[in-house]
Amino acid sequence: MKQFILASLLVLLTATAVAQDDYYRRQAEKYGREAEYYQRKADSYRRDATYYMNQADSYERDASYSIRRGEYDKAANAQRNAANAADKAYTQLRYAKEASDKAQMYLNWAADAMRKQK
């Protein structure tokens, strides 16, 4: 009877240790997926920022062309549009930085979970 209790206690302790290892592995995988999500989001924000910067450049070219032609109202409008597009680009870059920081945070958490697993 004593051997049965010791054997069952050993099995129970082993099962608990294995379950803990599995928990940390699953947590690390979850954090890794979250990090990938936020990194993709940051890449998307950077693409949007590039689009807005190209748009601002186009508006600036339109403004300089309008000035050469003497169409000052049209040039002022194009310059306002260029400033708005540049603001949107900077906003997208700020969002990209925030998403990259969040991805780094999740990667750190995944590394911590992997260290706890061992």
Contacts in CASP RR format, 6 or more apart in sequence:
PFRMAT RR
TARGET T0000
AUTHOR 0000-0000-0000
METHOD contacts of the structure
MODEL  1
MKQFILASLLVLLTATAVAQDDYYRRQAEKYGREAEYYQRKADSYRRDAT
YYMNQADSYERDASYSIRRGEYDKAANAQRNAANAADKAYTQLRYAKEAS
DKAQMYLNWAADAMRKQK
21 117 0 8 1.000
24 113 0 8 1.000
24 114 0 8 1.000
24 116 0 8 1.000
24 117 0 8 1.000
25 113 0 8 1.000
25 114 0 8 1.000
25 117 0 8 1.000
27 109 0 8 1.000
27 110 0 8 1.000
27 113 0 8 1.000
28 110 0 8 1.000
28 111 0 8 1.000
28 113 0 8 1.000
28 114 0 8 1.000
28 117 0 8 1.000
29 110 0 8 1.000
31 106 0 8 1.000
31 107 0 8 1.000
31 109 0 8 1.000
31 110 0 8 1.000
31 113 0 8 1.000
32 106 0 8 1.000
32 107 0 8 1.000
32 110 0 8 1.000
34 103 0 8 1.000
34 106 0 8 1.000
35 103 0 8 1.000
35 104 0 8 1.000
35 106 0 8 1.000
35 107 0 8 1.000
35 110 0 8 1.000
36 103 0 8 1.000
37 103 0 8 1.000
38 99 0 8 1.000
38 100 0 8 1.000
38 102 0 8 1.000
38 103 0 8 1.000
38 106 0 8 1.000
39 99 0 8 1.000
39 100 0 8 1.000
39 103 0 8 1.000
41 99 0 8 1.000
42 95 0 8 1.000
42 96 0 8 1.000
42 97 0 8 1.000
42 99 0 8 1.000
42 100 0 8 1.000
42 103 0 8 1.000
43 96 0 8 1.000
45 92 0 8 1.000
45 93 0 8 1.000
45 95 0 8 1.000
45 96 0 8 1.000
45 99 0 8 1.000
46 92 0 8 1.000
46 93 0 8 1.000
46 96 0 8 1.000
48 89 0 8 1.000
48 92 0 8 1.000
49 89 0 8 1.000
49 90 0 8 1.000
49 92 0 8 1.000
49 93 0 8 1.000
49 96 0 8 1.000
50 89 0 8 1.000
52 85 0 8 1.000
52 86 0 8 1.000
52 88 0 8 1.000
52 89 0 8 1.000
52 92 0 8 1.000
53 85 0 8 1.000
53 86 0 8 1.000
53 89 0 8 1.000
55 85 0 8 1.000
56 82 0 8 1.000
56 83 0 8 1.000
56 85 0 8 1.000
56 86 0 8 1.000
56 89 0 8 1.000
57 82 0 8 1.000
59 78 0 8 1.000
59 79 0 8 1.000
59 81 0 8 1.000
59 82 0 8 1.000
59 85 0 8 1.000
60 78 0 8 1.000
60 79 0 8 1.000
60 82 0 8 1.000
62 74 0 8 1.000
62 75 0 8 1.000
62 78 0 8 1.000
63 75 0 8 1.000
63 76 0 8 1.000
63 78 0 8 1.000
63 79 0 8 1.000
63 82 0 8 1.000
64 75 0 8 1.000
66 72 0 8 1.000
66 74 0 8 1.000
66 75 0 8 1.000
66 78 0 8 1.000
67 75 0 8 1.000
END
